[in-house]
């Protein structure tokens, strides 16, 4: 977790994160399983993302995080939702917008095995049940979006 002159983001003050629902042409979404040195919710599956650095735009932070962690370039599309990621048992509070994204170059690989133990593509109805709190809410909003008349994905 990043330390600043004022303390730890997400713990000593609200942190800002950003997430990606990365879709493929088959209608599947990309998920990553949080590794043993993840900041929180270790062992659970998530839509990937990360922390926004001071002075960084949300989309730039998301592209940077996805490239650092999975070695792919993404295009950041429309905003899906903004979620309060409250983890009282871990003493953390994050606010995180999540965007619909697509890979424009590369194939995802695990580049930070201490933070990520597994990756995969899943149909929305086949997503593992062991999801992080924020990813459960993102998935509900994503499925709701897919169900809207006239939504083509």
Residue pairs with C-beta under 8 A, 6 or more apart in sequence:
1 8
1 9
1 10
1 11
1 39
2 8
2 9
2 51
2 53
6 12
6 13
7 13
9 15
9 16
9 51
10 17
10 39
10 51
10 92
10 93
10 94
11 91
11 92
14 93
14 94
14 95
15 51
15 92
15 93
15 94
15 95
16 51
16 52
16 94
16 95
16 96
17 49
17 50
17 51
17 52
17 85
17 94
17 95
17 96
18 49
18 50
18 51
18 52
18 58
18 59
18 61
18 62
18 65
18 96
18 97
18 98
18 99
19 46
19 47
19 48
19 49
19 62
19 96
19 97
19 98
19 99
19 134
19 135
19 138
20 30
20 47
20 48
20 49
20 62
20 66
20 74
20 76
20 98
20 99
20 100
20 101
21 29
21 47
21 80
21 98
21 99
21 100
21 101
21 138
21 142
22 29
22 30
22 47
22 48
22 66
22 74
22 101
22 102
22 103
23 29
23 30
23 100
23 101
23 102
23 153
24 30
24 102
24 103
24 121
26 121
27 123
27 124
27 153
28 121
28 122
28 123
28 124
29 47
29 121
29 122
29 123
29 124
29 127
29 142
30 47
30 48
30 103
30 108
30 119
30 120
30 121
31 45
31 46
31 47
31 48
31 119
31 120
31 121
31 122
31 127
31 128
31 135
32 45
32 46
32 48
32 69
32 70
32 110
32 116
32 118
32 119
33 43
33 44
33 45
33 46
33 116
33 117
33 118
33 119
34 40
34 41
34 42
34 43
34 44
34 45
34 46
34 115
34 116
34 117
34 132
35 42
35 112
35 113
35 114
35 115
35 116
35 117
36 42
36 114
36 117
37 114
37 115
38 115
38 116
39 92
40 87
40 90
40 92
41 87
41 90
41 132
41 133
43 117
43 130
44 130
44 131
44 132
44 135
45 127
45 128
45 130
45 131
45 132
45 135
46 131
46 132
46 134
46 135
47 98
47 134
47 135
47 138
47 139
48 65
48 66
48 69
48 70
49 62
49 65
49 66
49 96
49 98
50 61
50 62
50 64
50 65
50 68
50 69
51 61
51 65
52 58
52 61
53 61
56 64
58 97
58 99
59 76
59 99
62 74
62 76
62 99
62 101
63 73
63 74
63 76
66 72
66 73
66 74
66 101
67 73
67 74
68 111
68 112
69 110
69 111
69 112
69 115
69 116
70 106
70 108
70 109
70 110
70 111
70 119
71 106
71 107
71 108
71 109
71 111
72 103
72 105
72 106
72 107
72 108
73 103
73 104
73 105
73 106
74 101
74 102
74 103
74 104
75 101
75 102
75 104
76 99
76 101
77 99
77 100
77 101
77 102
78 99
78 100
79 97
79 98
79 99
80 98
80 99
80 100
80 138
80 141
80 142
80 145
81 97
81 98
81 137
81 138
81 141
82 95
82 96
82 97
82 98
83 95
83 96
83 97
83 98
83 134
83 137
83 138
84 93
84 94
84 95
85 92
85 93
85 94
85 95
85 96
85 133
85 134
86 92
86 93
86 133
87 93
87 94
87 133
94 134
96 134
98 134
98 138
98 141
100 142
108 119
109 119
110 116
110 117
110 118
110 119
122 128
124 139
124 142
124 143
124 146
127 139
131 139
145 151
146 153
